[in-house]
Amino acid sequence: MAPSLWQIAVVIILVILLFGRGKISSLMGDVAKGIKSFKKGMSQDPTEDQTTNITENNDQNNNQDPNNKE
């Protein structure tokens, strides 16, 4: 049983009355920023991050004193 057009309209009107147009528009703006950030993160090459982490770990290991056993 799918909701009818009138039921959807009533729900939308109630949401607008409860939250107000300003709150809904700011929420949608935040959602859009999150999606853009997610897409930007997905488009970055993951091998760059892995190479950087491996290099940093090797540098940290090389800086430790081999005679110092902690």
Backbone as XML, in Angstrom:
<?xml version="1.0"?>
<chain id="A" units="angstrom">
  <residue number="1" name="MET">
    <atom name="N" x="0.847" y="-1.167" z="0.000"/>
    <atom name="CA" x="0.000" y="0.000" z="0.000"/>
    <atom name="C" x="0.902" y="1.243" z="0.000"/>
  </residue>
  <residue number="2" name="ALA">
    <atom name="N" x="0.957" y="1.912" z="-1.114"/>
    <atom name="CA" x="1.807" y="3.088" z="-1.280"/>
    <atom name="C" x="1.073" y="4.340" z="-0.795"/>
  </residue>
  <residue number="3" name="PRO">
    <atom name="N" x="1.828" y="5.293" z="-0.242"/>
    <atom name="CA" x="1.180" y="6.532" z="0.208"/>
    <atom name="C" x="0.686" y="7.352" z="-0.989"/>
  </residue>
  <residue number="4" name="SER">
    <atom name="N" x="-0.447" y="7.997" z="-0.779"/>
    <atom name="CA" x="-1.020" y="8.798" z="-1.861"/>
    <atom name="C" x="-0.372" y="10.179" z="-1.898"/>
  </residue>
  <residue number="5" name="LEU">
    <atom name="N" x="-0.697" y="10.930" z="-2.922"/>
    <atom name="CA" x="-0.146" y="12.269" z="-3.095"/>
    <atom name="C" x="-0.543" y="13.173" z="-1.927"/>
  </residue>
  <residue number="6" name="TRP">
    <atom name="N" x="-1.763" y="13.033" z="-1.431"/>
    <atom name="CA" x="-2.224" y="13.874" z="-0.319"/>
    <atom name="C" x="-1.447" y="13.563" z="0.961"/>
  </residue>
  <residue number="7" name="GLN">
    <atom name="N" x="-1.176" y="12.313" z="1.198"/>
    <atom name="CA" x="-0.428" y="11.940" z="2.398"/>
    <atom name="C" x="0.998" y="12.487" z="2.347"/>
  </residue>
  <residue number="8" name="ILE">
    <atom name="N" x="1.610" y="12.415" z="1.197"/>
    <atom name="CA" x="2.956" y="12.965" z="1.040"/>
    <atom name="C" x="2.942" y="14.476" z="1.239"/>
  </residue>
  <residue number="9" name="ALA">
    <atom name="N" x="1.942" y="15.162" z="0.689"/>
    <atom name="CA" x="1.831" y="16.621" z="0.822"/>
    <atom name="C" x="1.662" y="17.015" z="2.286"/>
  </residue>
  <residue number="10" name="VAL">
    <atom name="N" x="0.848" y="16.288" z="3.028"/>
    <atom name="CA" x="0.617" y="16.600" z="4.442"/>
    <atom name="C" x="1.915" y="16.420" z="5.237"/>
  </residue>
  <residue number="11" name="VAL">
    <atom name="N" x="2.651" y="15.374" z="4.963"/>
    <atom name="CA" x="3.917" y="15.135" z="5.669"/>
    <atom name="C" x="4.906" y="16.257" z="5.365"/>
  </residue>
  <residue number="12" name="ILE">
    <atom name="N" x="5.005" y="16.668" z="4.109"/>
    <atom name="CA" x="5.917" y="17.746" z="3.733"/>
    <atom name="C" x="5.524" y="19.051" z="4.425"/>
  </residue>
  <residue number="13" name="ILE">
    <atom name="N" x="4.262" y="19.357" z="4.465"/>
    <atom name="CA" x="3.793" y="20.584" z="5.136"/>
    <atom name="C" x="4.119" y="20.534" z="6.623"/>
  </residue>
  <residue number="14" name="LEU">
    <atom name="N" x="3.914" y="19.390" z="7.261"/>
    <atom name="CA" x="4.223" y="19.262" z="8.686"/>
    <atom name="C" x="5.714" y="19.430" z="8.950"/>
  </residue>
  <residue number="15" name="VAL">
    <atom name="N" x="6.546" y="18.879" z="8.102"/>
    <atom name="CA" x="7.997" y="19.003" z="8.277"/>
    <atom name="C" x="8.407" y="20.465" z="8.146"/>
  </residue>
  <residue number="16" name="ILE">
    <atom name="N" x="7.848" y="21.162" z="7.153"/>
    <atom name="CA" x="8.185" y="22.579" z="6.974"/>
    <atom name="C" x="7.703" y="23.404" z="8.164"/>
  </residue>
  <residue number="17" name="LEU">
    <atom name="N" x="6.541" y="23.112" z="8.682"/>
    <atom name="CA" x="6.033" y="23.850" z="9.847"/>
    <atom name="C" x="6.876" y="23.585" z="11.094"/>
  </residue>
  <residue number="18" name="LEU">
    <atom name="N" x="7.314" y="22.350" z="11.289"/>
    <atom name="CA" x="8.083" y="22.009" z="12.480"/>
    <atom name="C" x="9.502" y="22.571" z="12.439"/>
  </residue>
  <residue number="19" name="PHE">
    <atom name="N" x="10.177" y="22.427" z="11.318"/>
    <atom name="CA" x="11.577" y="22.808" z="11.240"/>
    <atom name="C" x="11.809" y="24.177" z="10.623"/>
  </residue>
  <residue number="20" name="GLY">
    <atom name="N" x="10.915" y="24.649" z="9.826"/>
    <atom name="CA" x="11.094" y="25.931" z="9.162"/>
    <atom name="C" x="11.943" y="25.797" z="7.918"/>
  </residue>
  <residue number="21" name="ARG">
    <atom name="N" x="11.762" y="26.714" z="6.999"/>
    <atom name="CA" x="12.487" y="26.628" z="5.734"/>
    <atom name="C" x="13.981" y="26.864" z="5.920"/>
  </residue>
  <residue number="22" name="GLY">
    <atom name="N" x="14.359" y="27.765" z="6.813"/>
    <atom name="CA" x="15.772" y="28.071" z="7.008"/>
    <atom name="C" x="16.557" y="26.880" z="7.525"/>
  </residue>
  <residue number="23" name="LYS">
    <atom name="N" x="15.970" y="26.175" z="8.477"/>
    <atom name="CA" x="16.647" y="25.017" z="9.059"/>
    <atom name="C" x="16.804" y="23.905" z="8.026"/>
  </residue>
  <residue number="24" name="ILE">
    <atom name="N" x="15.787" y="23.680" z="7.224"/>
    <atom name="CA" x="15.845" y="22.634" z="6.206"/>
    <atom name="C" x="16.882" y="22.978" z="5.136"/>
  </residue>
  <residue number="25" name="SER">
    <atom name="N" x="16.913" y="24.253" z="4.713"/>
    <atom name="CA" x="17.872" y="24.636" z="3.676"/>
    <atom name="C" x="19.310" y="24.547" z="4.190"/>
  </residue>
  <residue number="26" name="SER">
    <atom name="N" x="19.545" y="24.914" z="5.448"/>
    <atom name="CA" x="20.907" y="24.793" z="5.996"/>
    <atom name="C" x="21.294" y="23.322" z="6.138"/>
  </residue>
  <residue number="27" name="LEU">
    <atom name="N" x="20.346" y="22.481" z="6.482"/>
    <atom name="CA" x="20.614" y="21.050" z="6.590"/>
    <atom name="C" x="20.961" y="20.471" z="5.223"/>
  </residue>
  <residue number="28" name="MET">
    <atom name="N" x="20.243" y="20.874" z="4.189"/>
    <atom name="CA" x="20.529" y="20.396" z="2.844"/>
    <atom name="C" x="21.906" y="20.890" z="2.378"/>
  </residue>
  <residue number="29" name="GLY">
    <atom name="N" x="22.280" y="22.113" z="2.765"/>
    <atom name="CA" x="23.607" y="22.629" z="2.425"/>
    <atom name="C" x="24.698" y="21.810" z="3.081"/>
  </residue>
  <residue number="30" name="ASP">
    <atom name="N" x="24.487" y="21.427" z="4.336"/>
    <atom name="CA" x="25.460" y="20.586" z="5.038"/>
    <atom name="C" x="25.577" y="19.209" z="4.385"/>
  </residue>
  <residue number="31" name="VAL">
    <atom name="N" x="24.449" y="18.661" z="3.942"/>
    <atom name="CA" x="24.469" y="17.363" z="3.266"/>
    <atom name="C" x="25.248" y="17.471" z="1.956"/>
  </residue>
  <residue number="32" name="ALA">
    <atom name="N" x="25.028" y="18.562" z="1.223"/>
    <atom name="CA" x="25.740" y="18.756" z="-0.041"/>
    <atom name="C" x="27.248" y="18.880" z="0.186"/>
  </residue>
  <residue number="33" name="LYS">
    <atom name="N" x="27.663" y="19.589" z="1.242"/>
    <atom name="CA" x="29.087" y="19.711" z="1.554"/>
    <atom name="C" x="29.686" y="18.350" z="1.893"/>
  </residue>
  <residue number="34" name="GLY">
    <atom name="N" x="28.929" y="17.545" z="2.609"/>
    <atom name="CA" x="29.396" y="16.207" z="2.956"/>
    <atom name="C" x="29.573" y="15.333" z="1.731"/>
  </residue>
  <residue number="35" name="ILE">
    <atom name="N" x="28.642" y="15.422" z="0.798"/>
    <atom name="CA" x="28.739" y="14.629" z="-0.430"/>
    <atom name="C" x="29.947" y="15.074" z="-1.252"/>
  </residue>
  <residue number="36" name="LYS">
    <atom name="N" x="30.160" y="16.392" z="-1.353"/>
    <atom name="CA" x="31.309" y="16.903" z="-2.104"/>
    <atom name="C" x="32.613" y="16.441" z="-1.462"/>
  </residue>
  <residue number="37" name="SER">
    <atom name="N" x="32.665" y="16.488" z="-0.149"/>
    <atom name="CA" x="33.865" y="16.055" z="0.564"/>
    <atom name="C" x="34.110" y="14.563" z="0.344"/>
  </residue>
  <residue number="38" name="PHE">
    <atom name="N" x="33.051" y="13.777" z="0.365"/>
    <atom name="CA" x="33.175" y="12.338" z="0.141"/>
    <atom name="C" x="33.689" y="12.057" z="-1.264"/>
  </residue>
  <residue number="39" name="LYS">
    <atom name="N" x="33.127" y="12.737" z="-2.259"/>
    <atom name="CA" x="33.568" y="12.542" z="-3.644"/>
    <atom name="C" x="35.029" y="12.949" z="-3.812"/>
  </residue>
  <residue number="40" name="LYS">
    <atom name="N" x="35.427" y="14.043" z="-3.162"/>
    <atom name="CA" x="36.817" y="14.491" z="-3.244"/>
    <atom name="C" x="37.742" y="13.444" z="-2.629"/>
  </residue>
  <residue number="41" name="GLY">
    <atom name="N" x="37.350" y="12.892" z="-1.511"/>
    <atom name="CA" x="38.148" y="11.863" z="-0.860"/>
    <atom name="C" x="38.237" y="10.593" z="-1.685"/>
  </residue>
  <residue number="42" name="MET">
    <atom name="N" x="37.168" y="10.243" z="-2.373"/>
    <atom name="CA" x="37.178" y="9.043" z="-3.199"/>
    <atom name="C" x="37.996" y="9.238" z="-4.471"/>
  </residue>
  <residue number="43" name="SER">
    <atom name="N" x="38.102" y="10.472" z="-4.950"/>
    <atom name="CA" x="38.823" y="10.709" z="-6.201"/>
    <atom name="C" x="40.332" y="10.773" z="-5.996"/>
  </residue>
  <residue number="44" name="GLN">
    <atom name="N" x="40.796" y="10.931" z="-4.765"/>
    <atom name="CA" x="42.230" y="10.963" z="-4.503"/>
    <atom name="C" x="42.813" y="9.576" z="-4.702"/>
  </residue>
  <residue number="45" name="ASP">
    <atom name="N" x="44.047" y="9.539" z="-5.171"/>
    <atom name="CA" x="44.723" y="8.271" z="-5.436"/>
    <atom name="C" x="45.129" y="7.626" z="-4.107"/>
  </residue>
  <residue number="46" name="PRO">
    <atom name="N" x="44.603" y="6.451" z="-3.794"/>
    <atom name="CA" x="44.934" y="5.826" z="-2.498"/>
    <atom name="C" x="46.384" y="5.370" z="-2.412"/>
  </residue>
  <residue number="47" name="THR">
    <atom name="N" x="47.054" y="5.166" z="-3.547"/>
    <atom name="CA" x="48.445" y="4.722" z="-3.485"/>
    <atom name="C" x="49.345" y="5.822" z="-2.952"/>
  </residue>
  <residue number="48" name="GLU">
    <atom name="N" x="48.966" y="7.093" z="-3.145"/>
    <atom name="CA" x="49.754" y="8.202" z="-2.595"/>
    <atom name="C" x="49.756" y="8.138" z="-1.074"/>
  </residue>
  <residue number="49" name="ASP">
    <atom name="N" x="48.590" y="7.898" z="-0.491"/>
    <atom name="CA" x="48.477" y="7.820" z="0.965"/>
    <atom name="C" x="49.272" y="6.635" z="1.512"/>
  </residue>
  <residue number="50" name="GLN">
    <atom name="N" x="49.203" y="5.492" z="0.845"/>
    <atom name="CA" x="49.913" y="4.311" z="1.321"/>
    <atom name="C" x="51.419" y="4.511" z="1.227"/>
  </residue>
  <residue number="51" name="THR">
    <atom name="N" x="51.872" y="5.130" z="0.141"/>
    <atom name="CA" x="53.303" y="5.382" z="-0.030"/>
    <atom name="C" x="53.809" y="6.315" z="1.054"/>
  </residue>
  <residue number="52" name="THR">
    <atom name="N" x="53.041" y="7.361" z="1.373"/>
    <atom name="CA" x="53.429" y="8.305" z="2.410"/>
    <atom name="C" x="53.512" y="7.609" z="3.763"/>
  </residue>
  <residue number="53" name="ASN">
    <atom name="N" x="52.529" y="6.785" z="4.079"/>
    <atom name="CA" x="52.525" y="6.088" z="5.365"/>
    <atom name="C" x="53.690" y="5.118" z="5.471"/>
  </residue>
  <residue number="54" name="ILE">
    <atom name="N" x="54.004" y="4.403" z="4.403"/>
    <atom name="CA" x="55.114" y="3.458" z="4.431"/>
    <atom name="C" x="56.424" y="4.207" z="4.634"/>
  </residue>
  <residue number="55" name="THR">
    <atom name="N" x="56.603" y="5.325" z="3.932"/>
    <atom name="CA" x="57.819" y="6.122" z="4.064"/>
    <atom name="C" x="57.958" y="6.661" z="5.475"/>
  </residue>
  <residue number="56" name="GLU">
    <atom name="N" x="56.869" y="7.168" z="6.063"/>
    <atom name="CA" x="56.910" y="7.698" z="7.430"/>
    <atom name="C" x="57.257" y="6.598" z="8.417"/>
  </residue>
  <residue number="57" name="ASN">
    <atom name="N" x="56.685" y="5.415" z="8.245"/>
    <atom name="CA" x="56.969" y="4.309" z="9.159"/>
    <atom name="C" x="58.421" y="3.878" z="9.055"/>
  </residue>
  <residue number="58" name="ASN">
    <atom name="N" x="58.967" y="3.831" z="7.852"/>
    <atom name="CA" x="60.370" y="3.452" z="7.684"/>
    <atom name="C" x="61.283" y="4.494" z="8.319"/>
  </residue>
  <residue number="59" name="ASP">
    <atom name="N" x="60.952" y="5.772" z="8.168"/>
    <atom name="CA" x="61.757" y="6.829" z="8.785"/>
    <atom name="C" x="61.747" y="6.698" z="10.310"/>
  </residue>
  <residue number="60" name="GLN">
    <atom name="N" x="60.595" y="6.403" z="10.879"/>
    <atom name="CA" x="60.496" y="6.268" z="12.332"/>
    <atom name="C" x="61.307" y="5.064" z="12.812"/>
  </residue>
  <residue number="61" name="ASN">
    <atom name="N" x="61.245" y="3.979" z="12.063"/>
    <atom name="CA" x="61.992" y="2.781" z="12.452"/>
    <atom name="C" x="63.496" y="3.002" z="12.324"/>
  </residue>
  <residue number="62" name="ASN">
    <atom name="N" x="63.924" y="3.759" z="11.320"/>
    <atom name="CA" x="65.349" y="4.008" z="11.123"/>
    <atom name="C" x="65.911" y="4.949" z="12.177"/>
  </residue>
  <residue number="63" name="ASN">
    <atom name="N" x="65.096" y="5.797" z="12.750"/>
    <atom name="CA" x="65.558" y="6.753" z="13.750"/>
    <atom name="C" x="65.726" y="6.133" z="15.130"/>
  </residue>
  <residue number="64" name="GLN">
    <atom name="N" x="65.203" y="4.940" z="15.334"/>
    <atom name="CA" x="65.323" y="4.294" z="16.649"/>
    <atom name="C" x="66.720" y="3.717" z="16.817"/>
  </residue>
  <residue number="65" name="ASP">
    <atom name="N" x="67.206" y="3.760" z="18.042"/>
    <atom name="CA" x="68.519" y="3.216" z="18.364"/>
    <atom name="C" x="68.416" y="1.693" z="18.435"/>
  </residue>
  <residue number="66" name="PRO">
    <atom name="N" x="69.157" y="0.961" z="17.622"/>
    <atom name="CA" x="69.030" y="-0.496" z="17.617"/>
    <atom name="C" x="69.514" y="-1.130" z="18.917"/>
  </residue>
  <residue number="67" name="ASN">
    <atom name="N" x="70.414" y="-0.444" z="19.669"/>
    <atom name="CA" x="70.915" y="-0.990" z="20.920"/>
    <atom name="C" x="69.976" y="-0.710" z="22.093"/>
  </residue>
  <residue number="68" name="ASN">
    <atom name="N" x="69.064" y="0.218" z="21.901"/>
    <atom name="CA" x="68.126" y="0.580" z="22.964"/>
    <atom name="C" x="66.926" y="-0.366" z="22.902"/>
  </residue>
  <residue number="69" name="LYS">
    <atom name="N" x="66.781" y="-1.230" z="23.894"/>
    <atom name="CA" x="65.680" y="-2.178" z="23.905"/>
    <atom name="C" x="64.678" y="-1.745" z="24.965"/>
  </residue>
  <residue number="70" name="GLU">
    <atom name="N" x="63.594" y="-1.136" z="24.492"/>
    <atom name="CA" x="62.559" y="-0.665" z="25.412"/>
    <atom name="C" x="61.408" y="-1.614" z="25.435"/>
  </residue>
</chain>
